[in-house]
Amino acid sequence: MHLPCSAGPRPGRILTAALLALALAACTAPQTRDTPAGDVAAAPAPVPAGPVPAPAVPTPPVPVATPSPAEARIAAERRLARARQGTAPGQVAAPVPRPLPPRVQDLPYSHVITQGAAPHPVRRVATDPVSTFSVDVDTGSYTSVRGLLQRGLAVPREAVRVEEMLNYFSYDYPRPAAGAADPFSVHAELVPSPWNPHNHLLKIGIQAADPAKDTLPPANLVFLVDVSGSMAVPQALPVVQQSLLAFVDELREQDRVSIVTYSATTRVLLASVPGDRKELIREAIRSLHASGSTAGGAGLRLAYQQARRSYIPGGINRILLATDGDFNVGVTGIDQLKQIVAAERKSGIGLSTLGVGLVRYNDALMEQIADAGDGKYSFLDSVAEGRKVLVQEFTSTLATVASDVKLQLEFNPAVVKEYRLIGYDNRQLAREDFNNDRVDAGDVGAGHRVTALYELTLQGRPGLLDEERYPANRPAAASGDTRAGELGWLKIRYKRPGEARSRLLEQAVANAPKPLAEAGADVRFAAAVAAYGQLLQGSPYLGDFGWPQVLELARSGLGADPYGQRREFLTLVQRAARRAPRELPEG
């Protein structure tokens, strides 16, 4: 059937035909094949699928609409990011539609995958005197929530892990003495609770030894970088690249570095080279380009294969996985991925995760596989955070001074009536697991600080639990040697790197409360951070203690603050308060 047409072609139809031709060409272009890990010494940069005007300059793919509004918004953000990159002189880029996307802060949080755990309940010492948990040095929850608040987004309760917020900050804990038998020192402080006049806060701090960088053993590092399409936004792959480039400056001659990438396929982009080949490593990092789906499980296996080939006996052998966690090809389940990582951990290869992303990232996956790999989960919401994790904390990111670290605190029933552990909700261990060396727990890196807070009700104070009606159900009063000078007995189990049997550190916790105003700035600031996290979780234990009180308490605990991290926390409190029904007063 012949359709009537105008005398000349319409410009709109020419543009439409051109776009259709490009889309068909992109669909039919051959995919880059997998490169066997052992055949490449320094593989070339990944070649993006789709037509290109010249071999060196990839053409942005024509966006494909999806049924999901959130997906459409993310695609619009990627188009803008690619369009801003421009083209080389004398080259013409394919036309890319550039509709104005909605404001980023209007995007929903529903594409961030989290996995929360129920907060610890109040426990009565007379019937449940022992608290046992695995330590945690992750900080990803703090920076992930920070990024959301800075973009004006809602923070779901499941994204808040109070211990990761506490452990983000530095505290002035005493370091272990040179030549000490144990690789860390222990500090305890007891003060009145800021939010409950009847209760106290017990802060326990662990400070690991921090050897100089030059004294660390040689490191065999594999950068495993997600280069799938979801990493194309400015808050993902570009942040990873700039962070890794800064990290390269810290590498030593005795270190070795490999780079493995994954998207729809996997490849060894750079086989193991010495740490002093800095320009070669930088060139490989700069060549990274995001496109395609996400075969994260296959990427993990290839990275471990590369790590085994360059394994350094007695050295640091670790994979640094940089990803938004959006695995969608092959092995994608958290439990399956954890099994892969846990099995490889037993061979001496650890794994740490560097999370990135704008509004789509898998927080639960990145936290849990780092735990399975005896590593740390950090979320890089900016290049500055990348420098903090990979440059300022170089030794703690790489070197482990104690593994499978477990903490157990037995409270004295003559002194403590009730207790509640704040945070570490998914780190609880059974009492019998403390002495079982086959039960995995968290690792502590060089220079790491671990902080835990308990809220306590001392004897003679009104508690949060009702008294039993029947006398036979009431706990018996303590008698005999009450050891009133002890609040409790603290035990820490840990293994030295490479050891199979744990060691035990134990000491009494003194019953020596001091007024909050006379306590150190660190304990006041830690209490403010704990209150901040609990308010974000909607905790029922804070009473009328709200955002204005958190802000005032944090200001009283600023201390020296050499990097400005505590002052930045004040702005986050203010941002969180603006989303609450009652805002902070002016000033």
C-alpha positions in Angstrom: 0.0 0.0 0.0 1.4 3.4 -1.0 1.1 6.1 1.6 1.0 9.8 0.5 4.0 11.9 1.6 5.1 15.4 1.4 7.2 16.8 -1.4 10.5 16.5 0.6 11.7 14.5 3.6 11.0 15.8 7.0 13.9 16.6 9.3 12.2 14.8 12.2 11.9 11.6 10.1 15.6 11.7 9.2 16.6 12.0 12.9 14.3 9.2 13.8 15.7 7.0 11.1 19.2 7.7 12.2 18.5 6.8 15.8 16.8 3.5 14.7 19.9 2.7 12.6 22.2 3.3 15.5 20.0 1.2 17.8 20.0 -1.7 15.3 23.8 -1.5 14.9 24.3 -1.5 18.7 22.2 -4.6 19.0 24.0 -6.5 16.3 27.6 -5.5 17.1 29.7 -8.4 18.3 30.4 -8.6 22.0 33.9 -8.5 23.4 35.0 -12.1 24.2 36.3 -13.2 27.6 40.0 -13.1 28.0 41.6 -16.0 29.8 43.3 -14.8 33.0 46.6 -16.5 32.2 47.1 -15.2 28.7 47.3 -11.5 29.4 50.2 -9.5 30.8 48.7 -6.1 30.3 45.4 -6.4 28.4 44.1 -3.4 26.5 41.2 -1.4 27.8 37.7 -2.9 27.5 36.1 -2.3 24.1 32.5 -1.0 24.5 29.7 -2.6 22.4 28.1 -0.5 19.7 29.3 1.6 16.8 32.1 4.1 17.3 33.2 7.0 15.1 36.9 6.0 15.7 38.4 3.1 17.6 39.6 5.2 20.6 36.3 7.0 21.3 33.2 4.9 22.3 29.8 6.1 21.2 27.2 6.3 23.9 24.5 3.7 23.4 21.0 4.9 22.5 19.0 4.7 25.8 16.2 2.2 25.9 13.1 3.0 27.9 12.0 0.7 30.7 8.7 0.3 32.4 10.1 1.5 35.8 10.1 5.3 36.3 13.1 5.0 38.6 15.0 3.0 35.9 14.1 5.7 33.4 15.5 8.4 35.7 18.7 6.5 36.2 19.1 6.1 32.5 18.6 9.8 32.0 21.4 10.5 34.5 23.8 8.2 32.7 23.0 9.9 29.3 23.9 13.2 30.8 27.1 11.9 32.3 28.2 10.4 28.9 27.1 13.6 27.0 29.3 15.7 29.3 32.4 13.7 28.4 32.3 15.2 24.8 34.2 13.9 21.8 37.7 14.2 20.5 38.5 17.1 18.1 37.4 16.4 14.5 35.0 13.6 15.5 31.2 13.7 15.4 29.3 11.9 18.2 26.0 10.2 17.4 23.0 12.2 18.4 21.8 11.5 21.9 18.4 12.6 23.2 18.9 14.7 26.3 15.6 15.1 28.1 15.9 17.0 31.4 15.7 14.4 34.2 14.0 14.9 37.5 16.1 16.3 40.3 18.3 13.6 41.9 16.9 14.2 45.4 13.4 13.3 44.1 14.5 9.7 43.3 13.2 7.1 45.6 15.3 5.0 47.9 13.5 1.8 46.9 16.4 0.6 44.7 18.9 0.5 47.6 18.9 -3.0 49.0 19.3 -3.2 52.8 18.9 -6.0 55.3 18.2 -4.9 58.9 18.3 -6.8 62.1 16.2 -6.2 65.2 17.9 -4.0 67.9 19.0 -5.7 71.0 16.3 -5.8 73.7 16.8 -4.8 77.4 18.0 -7.8 79.4 18.0 -8.5 83.1 21.3 -9.3 84.6 19.9 -11.8 87.1 18.7 -14.1 84.4 20.9 -13.2 81.4 24.2 -11.8 82.7 26.5 -12.4 79.7 26.6 -10.4 76.4 28.6 -11.9 73.5 29.2 -10.4 70.1 31.6 -10.2 67.2 33.5 -7.0 66.7 32.9 -4.9 63.6 35.1 -2.3 61.9 32.8 -1.5 59.0 31.9 2.1 58.4 29.7 1.8 55.2 26.4 2.6 57.0 27.6 6.0 58.1 28.8 7.2 54.7 25.8 5.6 52.9 23.4 7.4 55.2 25.5 10.6 54.8 25.1 10.5 51.0 21.3 10.1 51.3 20.9 13.0 53.7 23.1 15.3 51.6 20.9 14.6 48.7 17.7 15.2 50.7 16.6 11.5 50.5 14.8 9.5 53.2 16.8 7.1 55.3 15.2 3.7 55.9 15.8 2.1 59.3 17.4 -1.0 57.8 20.2 1.2 56.4 21.3 2.3 59.9 23.9 0.2 61.7 24.8 2.2 64.8 28.2 0.5 65.4 29.3 1.5 61.9 28.5 5.1 62.7 30.4 4.9 66.0 33.4 3.3 64.4 33.6 5.8 61.6 35.2 8.3 63.9 38.6 8.4 65.6 38.8 8.4 69.4 41.8 9.1 71.6 42.2 5.6 73.0 45.6 4.7 74.4 47.7 2.5 72.1 49.2 -0.8 73.2 52.7 -0.5 74.6 55.6 -1.5 72.4 56.2 -5.2 72.7 52.9 -5.8 74.5 51.6 -9.4 74.5 48.3 -8.4 73.0 47.9 -6.5 69.7 45.4 -4.0 71.2 44.6 -2.0 74.3 41.2 -1.9 76.1 39.6 1.3 77.5 36.3 1.6 79.5 34.4 4.7 80.7 31.1 4.9 82.6 28.9 8.1 82.5 25.2 9.0 83.1 23.0 8.4 80.1 22.1 11.7 78.3 18.6 10.5 77.4 17.6 8.6 80.6 18.4 10.2 84.0 18.0 6.7 85.7 20.6 5.0 83.4 24.3 5.0 82.6 26.3 4.5 79.4 29.3 2.2 79.4 31.7 2.9 76.5 34.2 0.1 75.7 37.0 1.0 73.3 39.6 -1.2 71.6 42.7 0.3 70.0 44.8 -1.9 67.7 48.5 -1.5 67.2 49.4 0.5 64.2 52.8 -0.4 62.7 54.4 1.9 60.2 53.6 1.3 56.6 57.2 0.4 55.8 57.1 -2.5 58.3 54.1 -4.2 56.8 54.7 -7.4 54.8 54.5 -7.2 51.0 51.0 -7.1 49.7 49.4 -9.0 46.8 46.4 -6.9 45.8 43.7 -7.5 43.2 41.5 -4.5 42.3 38.2 -6.1 41.2 36.2 -3.4 39.5 32.6 -3.5 38.4 32.4 -1.8 35.0 28.8 -2.7 34.2 26.3 -0.1 33.0 25.0 0.7 36.5 28.4 2.1 37.3 28.2 4.8 34.6 26.8 7.5 36.9 29.3 10.1 38.2 28.9 8.8 41.8 30.1 5.3 40.9 33.0 4.4 38.5 34.5 7.9 38.4 34.7 7.9 42.2 36.4 4.4 42.1 38.9 5.6 39.5 40.0 8.7 41.4 40.2 6.8 44.7 42.3 4.0 43.2 44.6 6.5 41.5 45.2 8.1 44.9 45.8 4.6 46.4 48.5 3.9 43.7 50.7 6.6 45.2 50.9 4.6 48.5 52.0 1.3 46.9 55.6 0.1 47.6 58.0 -1.7 45.3 57.5 -5.0 47.1 53.7 -4.9 46.6 52.0 -6.4 43.6 48.8 -5.3 41.9 46.4 -6.9 39.5 43.2 -5.4 38.0 40.2 -7.6 37.1 37.0 -6.1 35.6 33.6 -7.5 35.1 30.4 -6.5 33.3 28.7 -8.9 30.9 32.1 -10.6 30.6 35.2 -10.8 32.8 38.8 -10.0 32.1 42.2 -9.5 33.6 42.8 -6.0 32.6 46.3 -5.9 34.2 48.2 -9.0 35.3 50.2 -8.8 38.5 52.9 -6.0 38.3 55.2 -4.6 41.0 53.9 -1.6 43.0 56.5 0.7 41.6 55.0 0.3 38.1 52.7 3.2 39.0 52.2 4.7 35.6 51.2 1.4 34.1 48.7 0.8 36.9 47.3 4.4 36.5 46.9 3.9 32.7 44.8 0.7 33.4 42.7 2.5 35.9 42.1 5.5 33.6 41.0 3.2 30.8 38.0 1.8 32.7 34.7 2.3 31.0 31.2 1.2 32.2 28.7 -0.7 30.0 26.8 -4.0 30.0 25.2 -6.2 32.6 26.8 -7.5 35.8 28.4 -10.9 36.1 29.7 -10.3 39.6 30.0 -14.0 40.6 32.2 -14.7 37.6 34.3 -11.6 38.4 34.8 -12.8 41.9 36.1 -16.2 40.7 38.5 -14.7 38.2 39.8 -12.3 40.9 40.5 -15.1 43.3 42.2 -17.0 40.5 44.5 -14.1 39.8 45.1 -13.6 43.6 46.2 -17.3 43.9 48.6 -17.0 40.9 50.4 -14.1 42.7 50.0 -15.3 46.2 52.7 -14.1 48.6 53.3 -16.6 51.5 53.4 -14.6 54.8 52.2 -11.5 53.0 49.0 -9.5 52.7 46.7 -11.2 50.1 43.6 -9.3 49.5 40.9 -8.4 46.9 39.5 -4.9 46.9 36.0 -5.1 45.3 34.6 -1.8 44.0 31.0 -2.1 43.1 27.4 -0.9 43.6 26.5 -4.6 44.3 24.0 -4.7 41.4 24.8 -8.3 40.4 22.3 -9.5 37.8 24.0 -12.2 35.7 25.1 -15.7 36.9 25.5 -16.1 40.7 23.6 -13.2 42.3 22.3 -14.5 45.7 24.0 -13.1 48.8 24.3 -16.6 50.4 25.9 -18.1 47.3 28.4 -15.2 47.0 29.2 -15.5 50.7 30.0 -19.2 50.3 32.5 -18.4 47.5 34.2 -15.7 49.6 34.2 -17.7 52.8 35.8 -20.7 51.0 38.5 -18.5 49.5 39.2 -16.8 52.9 40.3 -20.2 54.3 43.1 -20.2 51.7 44.5 -16.9 53.1 42.9 -14.5 50.6 40.8 -11.7 52.2 38.2 -9.5 50.6 37.2 -5.9 51.4 34.4 -4.0 49.6 34.3 -0.4 48.4 30.7 0.4 47.8 29.6 3.2 45.5 26.4 4.3 43.8 23.8 7.0 43.5 20.3 5.7 44.2 20.8 2.0 43.2 23.2 -0.1 45.3 23.2 -3.2 47.3 24.2 -2.3 50.8 23.3 -5.7 52.3 25.5 -7.6 49.8 28.5 -5.4 50.2 28.4 -5.5 54.0 27.9 -9.3 54.2 30.5 -10.5 51.6 33.1 -8.2 53.3 32.3 -9.9 56.6 32.6 -13.3 54.9 36.0 -12.3 53.5 37.4 -11.0 56.8 37.5 -7.5 55.4 36.0 -4.1 55.9 33.0 -2.6 54.1 33.4 1.1 53.2 31.0 3.2 51.2 32.6 5.8 49.1 30.1 8.6 48.7 32.9 10.9 47.4 36.5 11.0 46.3 37.4 12.5 49.6 36.0 9.4 51.4 38.0 7.2 49.0 41.2 9.0 50.0 40.3 8.6 53.6 39.8 4.8 53.3 42.6 4.1 50.9 45.3 6.7 51.8 44.8 7.9 55.3 43.8 4.4 56.5 46.2 2.5 54.2 47.6 0.2 56.9 44.3 -0.6 58.5 42.6 -1.3 55.1 45.3 -3.9 54.2 46.9 -5.3 57.3 45.1 -7.5 59.9 46.5 -7.6 63.5 43.9 -9.8 65.0 41.2 -12.1 63.4 38.0 -13.7 64.7 37.8 -11.1 67.5 34.9 -11.8 69.9 33.9 -9.7 72.9 32.1 -11.1 76.0 31.0 -9.0 79.0 29.6 -10.6 82.1 27.8 -8.1 84.3 28.0 -8.0 88.1 24.4 -8.6 89.3 25.2 -6.8 92.6 25.9 -3.6 90.6 24.0 -3.8 87.3 20.3 -4.5 87.1 19.6 -4.3 83.3 21.6 -3.7 80.2 21.1 -3.1 76.5 23.8 -3.3 73.8 23.5 -0.3 71.3 24.3 -1.5 67.8 26.0 -4.7 66.7 22.5 -6.0 66.0 23.6 -8.5 63.4 26.8 -9.4 65.3 25.3 -11.2 68.2 26.9 -14.6 69.1 25.7 -17.4 71.3 27.4 -17.6 74.7 29.0 -20.9 73.8 30.4 -19.5 70.5 32.9 -17.3 72.4 35.1 -20.3 73.2 34.5 -22.1 69.8 37.4 -21.3 67.5 35.5 -22.6 64.6 33.0 -19.8 64.8 34.0 -16.9 62.5 34.0 -13.3 63.8 35.3 -9.9 62.7 38.9 -8.9 62.1 40.7 -5.9 63.4 43.1 -4.1 61.1 46.3 -2.2 62.0 45.3 1.0 63.8 41.6 0.2 63.9 39.5 1.4 66.8 36.4 -0.5 67.9 33.8 1.2 70.0 30.8 -0.4 71.8 28.2 1.3 74.0 25.9 -0.4 76.6 23.1 1.4 78.3 22.9 0.2 81.9 20.4 0.4 84.8 22.3 0.1 88.0 20.9 -1.5 91.1 18.5 0.8 93.1 17.4 2.6 90.0 14.0 2.2 88.2 14.4 -0.2 85.3 12.7 -0.6 82.0 11.4 -4.1 82.8 8.5 -4.6 85.1 8.9 -6.4 88.4 7.5 -10.0 88.4 4.2 -10.4 90.2 5.1 -13.8 91.8 7.9 -13.8 94.3 9.2 -17.2 93.0 9.9 -15.6 89.6 11.8 -12.6 91.0 15.6 -12.8 90.8 17.3 -13.5 94.1 19.4 -10.6 95.6 23.1 -11.0 95.3 24.9 -12.3 98.4 28.3 -13.2 99.6 31.3 -11.6 97.7 29.5 -9.0 95.6 32.7 -7.3 94.3 31.0 -4.0 94.3 34.0 -2.3 92.8 33.5 -4.2 89.5 30.8 -3.4 87.0 31.6 -6.6 85.1 34.3 -8.9 83.7 35.4 -8.3 80.1 36.9 -11.1 77.9 38.2 -10.8 74.4 39.2 -13.7 72.2 41.3 -13.3 69.1 43.7 -15.1 66.8 47.0 -13.8 65.6 47.2 -13.8 61.8 47.9 -17.3 60.6 47.1 -18.9 63.9 44.3 -21.5 64.3 43.9 -21.3 68.1 42.6 -18.2 69.8 44.1 -16.2 72.7 42.3 -14.7 75.6 42.5 -11.2 77.1 40.4 -10.5 80.2 40.1 -7.7 82.7 37.6 -6.2 85.2 35.5 -3.2 84.3 35.6 -0.8 87.2 32.4 0.6 88.7 33.7 4.2 88.6 31.1 6.5 87.0 32.0 10.2 86.4 29.7 13.1 85.5 29.1 13.5 81.8 30.4 17.1 81.9 33.7 15.9 83.4 34.1 13.0 81.0 36.3 13.2 77.9 35.0 14.8 74.7 35.1 11.3 73.0 32.5 9.8 75.3 30.1 12.7 74.8 30.6 12.6 71.0 30.1 8.9 70.9 26.9 9.2 72.8 25.7 11.8 70.3 26.5 9.5 67.4 24.6 6.6 69.1 21.6 8.9 69.7 21.7 10.0 66.0 21.7 6.4 64.8 18.9 5.4 67.2 16.7 8.4 66.2 17.1 7.4 62.5 16.1 3.9 63.5 13.0 5.2 65.4 14.3 3.7 68.7 11.8 3.7 71.6 14.5 4.1 74.2 15.4 7.8 73.8 12.3 9.4 75.3 12.2 13.1 74.7 15.8 13.3 73.6 15.6 14.6 70.1 17.6 16.3 67.4 18.3 19.6 69.3 19.7 17.5 72.2 21.8 15.4 69.8 23.3 18.6 68.3 24.1 20.1 71.6 25.7 17.0 72.9 27.8 16.6 69.7 29.0 20.2 69.9 30.2 19.5 73.5 32.2 16.6 72.2 33.9 18.1 69.1 37.4 18.0 70.7 40.4 18.7 68.4 38.7 17.3 65.3 41.8 17.6 63.0 40.0 16.4 59.8 36.7 18.2 60.4 34.7 14.9 60.5 32.9 15.8 63.8 31.9 19.2 62.5 30.6 17.6 59.4 28.5 15.4 61.6 26.8 18.5 63.0 25.5 19.3 59.5 24.1 15.8 59.1 22.2 16.1 62.3 20.7 19.3 61.0 19.8 17.7 57.7 18.2 14.7 59.5 16.2 17.1 61.7 14.8 18.9 58.7 13.2 15.6 57.6 11.7 15.1 61.1 8.3 16.4 62.1 9.9 19.0 64.4 12.9 20.9 63.0 15.8 22.3 64.9 15.5 25.9 66.1 17.3 28.5 64.2 20.9 29.3 65.2 
